Amino acid sequence: MKHLPIGIQNIQEILEGDYVYVDKTGFAQKLIEDKSRKHCFLARPRRFGKSLFLSTLEEICKGNRMLFRGCHIGSSDYDWQPYPVLSLNFATIDNATPAAFALDLEEVLEAQAALSGVSIGKASYHAKLRRLIMALARQAPVVVLIDEYEQPIISHLHNLEVAEANRKLLQNLFGVLKNIDKYVRFTFITGV
């Protein structure tokens, strides 16, 4: 008997393990192939599978066809063109203060750049994001996946000054995505 994947948010772990999986790859395929939707937002309560769906999108967009044997998309006519993927989870980025948030976001972008063999130099977090996406887009348009976008705000509802400052940092970040739209294949953002 297969186990329930309680608390597992990684599609590879679920598909390669002995876990129950409700196949949502047909929905993922429609989302990826629909060129009329460039920026998507999914709001759902906690524990509704948002992070798992982002993990699924990431593996599909990276072209990991073998992982999806036995799933809808694995037996479909999907072309499996790999795209560079930039994945950010705001629940894992320090947001105790706006300065800590900006600094940790810069470090996360630098780490993603290093993993991709890209140099983004010394700059602000929004300049680093712009440089990273433009560099990754030399291969193909970039897929941007953002999980728990609201975390830097809702973590500070008891301190509205910090929440507002973090909101402004997020506004700048999302402004970059809007302004470099031609380098982005699609953006998928989740939150509660």
N, C-alpha and C positions, 0 to 999 in steps of 0.2 A: 504494500500500500504506500502511495506517495505521501510525502509530508507536506504540510502547509508552510509556505515560505514567510512565516511571521517575522517581520522586521528586516527582511532581506530586500535590498533596494537595487541589487545588481543583477541585470538580466542574464549575464553569463553564468553566474553562480546558480541561478534558478534552472536555466536550461541544461546546464551540464551536471547538475545535482539531481537528486531524486525528489523533486518538488512538483507540486501541482502548479500549472501555469494556464491561466485563461488567456488565450491567444488574442492579443490586440494588434498584431502586426498588420492586419488588413487596414485598420484605422491609420496606423503609422504610414503605411504606403500611400494611402490617399492624401494624407497631409503633406508628405514629401513631394509627391508628384503634382499637386495642385499649385500651379505657379501664380494663381490669383491671390493666394494668401502668403504674404511675405513675413508678417509679424503676427504671432499667435500668443494668446494668453489663456492659461487654464487656471481657474480659481476653484479650489475644492477644499473641504476640511482636511485636517491632518489625518494621516493613515488611509488615504484614498488612492494610493498608487501613483502619485505625481512623479516622485523621484524614480520609481521603477520605469515609468513611461519615458522619462528623459534618458535613462540608461538604455532603453530599447532603441530610441531614436539615435542615440550616439553610436551604438554598434551597427545599426543599419546604415547610417550615413558614412561610417568609416569603411563600409563595404564588406563587413564580416559575414559573408553569405553562409559559410559552413556552420556558424552558430545557430542559424535559423532553419536547419533541416527539420522537417516535420511541422513547421509553422506555416501559416497562410502565405506569408511573403516568400518563404523558401521555395514554394512550388508555383509561384506566380511568374509573370513576365517582367518583374522589376529588373532594371538594368544594372544594379549594384555598382554604379559609378561612385568611387570614394570621394568624399568631400573632407576638407579640413574641418575639424570640430573644435570649437572653443566652448568649454563647459565650466560654468561658475556656479558654486553653491554658496549663497550668502549666509547660510546657517553656520558655515565653517570659517567665515571671515570675521576677525575681531572687530566689534563695533562698539566697544565700551565708550569710546569718545570719537568724535568726528576725525580727529588726527590719527587715532589708532585704526579707524576704518579705512581711511585713505592710504595709510602706510601698508596695512596688511593686504589691501586690494592691489597695490603696486607689486608687492612680493608675490602674490598669486599670479598676476599677469607675467611677471618675470620668470616664474617657474614654468608656466605654460609655454612661454617663448623658448626657454632652454630645452624643454622636452621636444619642441618642434624644430630645434636648431636655428632659431631666429634670434637676431639681436634687436632689442628695442631701445637700448640706451637709457640714459638717465633723463627722466621727465616725470610729469605728473601722471596720475593714474589714467586720466582720460587721453592723454597723448600716447601713453603706452598701449592702451586699448586700441586706439586708432592705428598705431604703427604695427601692432601684432596682427590685426585683421588684414591690413593692407599687405603685409608680408605673406601671410598664409594664403591670401587670395591669388598669389602668383600660380599656385597649383590648380585651384578651382574656387568658385565662390564658397564662402565660409558659412558653416552652420553654427549659430550661436545658441547655446542652451543655458538658461539661467534658472536655477532652482531656489525657491524660498526668497524671492526678491524682496519681500516685505520685512524680513528679519531685522535689518538695521533700524527699522522704524518701530515695529511693535515691541521690540526688546526694551524700548525706552518710553513707553506710554506714561510711565510715572515721572519722566523728566522730558517734558515737551520741547525744551530748548535743544537737547541732544537729538531727539527724534526729528525735529525740523532741520537741524544741520545735516543729519544723515540723509534725510529726504532730498536735500539740495545736492548732496554728493551723488545720489542715485539719479537725480534729474540730469546732472551733467553727463553721467555715464550713458544713460539712455539717449541723450542728445547726440553723443558720438555715434551710436548705432544708427540713428536717423540720418545723420549727415554723411555717413559712408555706406549708404544703402546699396550702392552699385557693387560693392565687394561682398555683400552678404547674400547667401542663397535663401535662407530663412532664419528667423529668430523664434524660439519657443521659450516662453517664460511661465513659470508656475508660482503660485502663492496661495495663501488662504484668504 
